[in-house]
């Protein structure tokens, strides 16, 4: 018996779209760059949706919109891109109103914005704690509240999918602020889902363990990332599109009886 993690297969090829979101208008926050947000916007387009993307980084947001326009499904039609810092209530309100003004409605809100970092509790400053909580938890709350107000006013349902993390369940040194924020996202998901069910709105979350994107190298050392990969059953982290696939499922009509759920996107073993 060896404790060496299995190498597993190489990441599979992303599947073709199957029309899961045909006719839907989907708003995705933190969609710039190469992370889960952009992968989600891309998958939603491939599944037939019209997307509205937002991010606090204006230049990268524009680049993301240009990249999406190159997809065969859009054939050069650039999606609406709305700059939004989720720590600013007025910008959050503007994002969802812009989607309604441009498309007449939106059907799905994917709350992906989050911020991490590395600091032991004994050394962590109030500012380090607060900024992570404000973006990751309170930002998700602001976006959930804004989306719900539009869904309730319209009166014909809607879907919210939040991005949590397995750190909301599992302990990792140096991640107390991020883990606390993501545990809060899980609790927010469950409680708001109970309220929203009365209005026909579903709210769920994904909880990735390790999703591979360049930002990880900015907040974690190579040896720490290698250890996290070793813990995964496949010996690798998830590709961001593998997380996006689960988000698209939760947003679709294939998940109509699911609400208040936190779905782990993980192959992690003890």
N, C-alpha and C positions, 0 to 999 in steps of 0.2 A: 504493500500500500504506500503510495507516494503522496506528499502534500503539494506536489507541483500542480499548478492550475492547468487544466486542459487548454490546448491551443485552440481547439474548435475550428469550425470552418471560417473562411474569410467572410466578411459581411456580404449578405446576399444582394442581388441587384434589386433596386426599388421596383415595386410592382407598378403596372400600368393603372391608370385611373379606372374606376368602375361606375362613375356617375353618382357617387354617394351623396353629393351635395349639389346636384343639379338645381339651378334656380335660386340658390341661397346667397344671401349677402353676408359676408363674414368679416368682422373687424378683428385685426390681430395687433396687439401691442408688442413693442420691442421686436419689430420685424426686420430691422436692419442687420447687416453683418452676415455671419455664417452659422448662427445658432439655431435653436429650436424654433424661434419666432419666424425667421425667414423660411425654414423648412416647412413649417405649418402653412404659411401663406402659399408656398409653392404646391404643397399637397392639396390644399383646398381648391386651387385653380385647376389642378389635374383631375380633381373629383367633380368639376363642373361649376364651382362657386365663382362669384364675383367677390374680389377681396378689396378691403380698405386696410391699408397698413399704416402704422404709426411708429415713431421712435423719437427719443430725445435728441438723437444725433442727426442733424438735418442733412449733411452731405451723404452720409451712409444710407439714410432713408431714401434719398433720391437715387442712389446707386441700386438699392434694392428694387425700387419701382422699375428702373430701367431693365434690370435682370429679369424680372417677372414678365415684362413686356415681350421678352424674347421667346417665351414659351409658346409652343405651337397653338395652345388653346387660346392665347390672347392675341396672337398674330400682330404684334406691334402696338396693341392698345394698352397704354400705360395705366395701371390701377391708381386710384385716388390714394395719395400719400399725405398724411396729416401729421406734422410735427406735434409731439405731445410728451411732456414730462409728467409722469404720473404722480409726482409730488405736488403738482399745481392743480388745484381743483378747477380753476377756470379753463385750463388747457384740456383737462379730462372731459369737461362738459362740452367744450368745443369739438373734440374728436367725434363724439357720438352724434352730435347735432350735425356735423359736417357730413357724416355718412347718411343721415336722414335727408339732409338738404340735397345731396348729390344723387342718391339712389331711391329716395322715397321711404326707405326703411332699412333696417338690418335685422338679420335673423339669428346670428350667432356672434357672441363676443368671446374671443380667446384672450384671457388675461395672462400674458407671458412675462411681463416686465419683472425683473428681479435684480438684486445686487448682492454679491458675496464678498468675501474677504477672508483673511486669516489672522486671527489674534486670540491668544489665550485670555480667559476671563480676567486673570489677575493683572494683565497689562492693557486690557481693552478700555478705551476712553468712552465717555458718554457719547461723543460725536460718532465714533465708529459704530456703537450700538444703534444709535438713533437713525443714522442714514440708511443702514441696512433694513431696519424695521419700517422706515418711512417708504422706501421704494418697494420692498418685497411684500410686506403685509398691508400697510395702509394704502399703498398704491393699488393693490388688488381690491381692497375694500372700496376705494373711490371709484374704480372702474366698474365693479359689480353694482354699486349703488346707481351710477349713471345709466348703465345698461338696463337695470331693472325698471327704472322710472320710464324709460322709453317702451319697454316691453309691456309694463302694466297699462300705460296709456293707450297702447295699440290694442291690447286685449285679445291677442290671438297667439299667445305663447312666445317661445324663444328659448335659446340655449346659451349657457355660459360654461366655458371650460377653463379652469384655472390650472396653472402650472405650479405644482408643489415639489416635493423632493423626498426621497427616502430618509433624508436627514431629519424630517419631521417625526420619524419613528426611531431612527438609529443614532447612536452616539458617535461623534467624531471630534477629536481634540481640535481646538482652534476654530470651531464652527458654531459656537454657542449662539451668536447673534443670528446667523443664517438659519440654523436649525430651529430656533425659537420662532423666527418669522415664517418658516415653511410649515411648522406645526400649527401656527395661527392660520395660515391659508387653508389647511385641512379643516380646522374647526369652523372657519368662516364658510367654507364650502358646505359643510354639513348643516349648519344652522340656517344659512340663507336659503338652502334648498328646501327646507321644511316650510319656510315662509312663502317661497316662490311657487311651490307646488299648487297652492290655492289659486294661482293665476295661470297655471298651465306651463310654467317655465321650469326647465330642468337645469340643474347646476351640478357639475361633477368636476373632478380634478384628475390630472395624471401625476404620478410620483416617480420620476426617473431616478435610477441609481447613479449611473455614470454615462453621460452623453458626451460624445467626442466632439469638441470644437476648440478653436484656437484660444478662446478666452481662458480655458482651464490652465494653460501654461503660464498665464499671468498671475494666477492666484495660488497655484500649487506647484511644488517642486516635482521634477521628473520622477524621482524615486517614490514620492507619495502617490503619484498617478499610476506608476507601475504596480504598487501594492494594491491600489483600488481595482485595477484591471485583473490582478491575480485572484481577487475574491469573486470575480464574476464567473459563472459556470462556463461561459463560452471563452473565457480568457481574454475578453475584449470589452470595451465600452460599447454602448449602443450608438449607432449612427443617428444623427439628429432626425433624419427622415423616419427612422423606426419609432421614435417618440411621436413625431407628427402624424403617423398613421393612426395611432391610438386616439389622438386628439380628434382627427377627422371622423373616426368611428363614433366617438362620444357626441360629436356634433350632428351626426346623421340620424336618419329615421330608423337605423338598426339598433339604436339605444334608447328607444322611447320609454322604456320602463325603468331606466336607470336615473336616479337622482340622489344627490348627497353622497355619492360614492367617490372614493379615492383609489384610482386604479394604478397599481404598481407596474411600472415599465422597467423590469429588472430581471437579471439572471443571477443575482447575488446569492451566495451561499455563506454560511457562518465562517 
